[in-house]
Amino acid sequence: MNIYPSNIPYTYFIKWSITGKCYYGVRYAKNCNPDEFWISYFSSSETVKEYAAVFGKPDIIQIRQQFTNDNRVARARLWEHRVLKRLNVIKRADFLNKSDGKAIDPAASSKARTGVAPGNKGKPQSEDIKNKKRKPKPLATCPHCNKSGGISAMTRWHFDNCGTTNSLANSKISQTNKLKNLRPVVTEIRNIRSDLSKTKIKELDKLLGLKSGWYQFTDEKLAIILTAHQQFTCHP
């Protein structure tokens, strides 16, 4: 029996190489599809969300298994459970997973699918509940790195835990921001390329020892290429 006839359940693996943290999960919601992962769906784990809020997007994002045909939801959940048990994630410091258990059975709990208990569906919320939802979440600032964020995430990854790991992450963020400052180089390089003849492009590729289109290179390399191109065009 398939609860959702059009979905493609899948398991996934993500990792932040700079910190070594990993997460293995499963997705089996209505209309889910592997193509959505880390585009419109970013894991339902609160721990993963908190970690990504501090350290950004994981650099390793993989779809491990896809499930089709009969009983695909049950098979996807069972597969995740077996993998987590085999990896013993609960006792491993490099995994963010907090359990190896099967997720809540979607056939048995509409609350798990909608977030609303059947008995409360359609009932107006009290003003007290509405005010609690409107109240902004308190922020905290780490005394070591001066980074601010939600108390839960900051307590988990900063304060007494703010050390080598965060220094490496901040270094990576700093490097990323540095490369973003070179963004105008991309436009300039591609404008230059559009004005060059194919012969000139081949000559420049040969001069720089490139085997593929240099317009596809990173900002940092493009900056070097721009300098070389300017010298090349000034001395034909």
C-alpha positions, 0 to 999 in steps of 0.5 A: 500500500502506498500512502502517497501515490505520486511521491518518490521517497529517498534517503540522503547524506550531507556533510560539512567537510570543514567541521566533519559533521554529517547527517543521514536522513529520509524523505517520504512526504507527499509529492516528495522527489529527490530533485527537491533536495537542498533546493526547496527541501533542506531536511526536517531535522531541527539540529540540521537547521540549527547547524546550517544556520551557523555553518552554512550549506553543507559542501557534500550533498548526496541522494543515496537511495530512491524508492519506487513501486509498492510499499516504497514509504515503508521501505525507505523508512526501514532502509534509513533505520538499518543504515543508522543502526549499522553506522551506530550514529547515536554514539558517533560525535561526527553525526548530527543524528540523534536517533536511529529510529524509524520516523513516525508512521505517516499512516498512523498520525495526521499530526505528523503530516500536517502539524495539527491534531485532528481534534484542534483542526479548524478551531480558532486559536486563543489570543495568548497563543497568537501573542506567543507566536508573534513574540520574537525569539531571543538572541544571544551573542557569543563572547568569543567570536561576537556572532549572534543568533538564536539561543538554542543554536548559539548554545550548541555551537558557541560559548563554551563550544566556540573554538577550533571548529568555529575558527575554521568555519569563520576562515572559510566564510571569510574566504568565500566573502573575499571571492564574492568581492571578485564577482565583477571580474566574472562579468568583465571576463565574459564581456571580453570573451563575447568580443573576441573571435574564436581564433583569439580565444584559442590563442588565449587558451593556448597562452594560459595552458587551459584545456577547457573554457576559461569562462567557466573558472572560479572568480579567483582564477578569472582575476588572474586570467583577466590580467593575462588577457589585458597583457595579451591584448595590449601586445598582440 
